[in-house]
Amino acid sequence: MVNPHKVYGPQNNDLGLQLRKRNLSKVILLGMLANLCVEAHLRDLIEQGFEVLVVKDATAAPRHPELGDGYKAALINFGYIANAVLSTDDVVLAMQ
């Protein structure tokens, strides 16, 4: 028996299209599951050519009893993939 497919990213919606319709090329990304949903959206948006900033202190992730801290794992990957990884305070300052 096969487990149900789990989609964590925007592959099955039109997020990229909706952003392009509004002439948006930069995305500020944050959310509840840093190591799953946020990272999946980050990867997809980067691959579609968007500039993506991740707000590191506005994300969260679970801690697995055997595999460790999903948040730390996600932060490492964010650093490799995102255009920038900043704190909320730094993002607010940059937007002023």
PyMOL commands that set and color helices and strands:
alter all, ss='L'
color gray80, all
select helices_A, chain A and resi 10-12+15-21+34-47+70-81+88-95
alter helices_A, ss='H'
color red, helices_A
select strands_A, chain A and resi 26-31+51-59+63-64+68-69+84-86
alter strands_A, ss='S'
color yellow, strands_A
deselect
rebuild
show_as cartoon
